[in-house]
Amino acid sequence: MAKMVSVSTYNTANIGGRKPLGKASPLANSFSLIEYDKNHRFLIMDCPTNSTIPLYLKEFARLNVTDVVRVCEPTYMKERVETRNVKVHDLPFKDGDV
């Protein structure tokens, strides 16, 4: 069953040898982490921009993010994310559409 987890306190010590951040992330209110099972976690985030993407990239590394799905219009250059070995998938749809 899926559950929501606080990103700022998420313990990454047992994930790929990464250690916990040790303090709240400045982006803690911009993320919602959904854990479906041990192999499927979904990070729902606010709208990163070219100026804020470095903060997001730090959190991506801490949380072992491998793929990003953008469902809105792009607000940052995807190359900045892809250089960190994170795949960017664009699946935009209009707000209110299904």
Rosetta blueprint (number, residue, H / E / L):
1 M L
2 A L
3 K E
4 M E
5 V E
6 S L
7 V L
8 S L
9 T L
10 Y L
11 N L
12 T L
13 A L
14 N L
15 I L
16 G L
17 G L
18 R L
19 K L
20 P L
21 L L
22 G L
23 K L
24 A L
25 S L
26 P L
27 L L
28 A H
29 N H
30 S H
31 F E
32 S E
33 L E
34 I E
35 E E
36 Y E
37 D E
38 K L
39 N L
40 H E
41 R E
42 F E
43 L E
44 I E
45 M E
46 D L
47 C L
48 P L
49 T L
50 N L
51 S L
52 T L
53 I H
54 P H
55 L H
56 Y H
57 L H
58 K H
59 E H
60 F H
61 A H
62 R H
63 L L
64 N L
65 V L
66 T L
67 D E
68 V E
69 V E
70 R E
71 V L
72 C L
73 E L
74 P L
75 T L
76 Y L
77 M L
78 K H
79 E H
80 R H
81 V H
82 E H
83 T L
84 R L
85 N L
86 V L
87 K E
88 V E
89 H E
90 D E
91 L L
92 P L
93 F L
94 K L
95 D L
96 G L
97 D L
98 V L
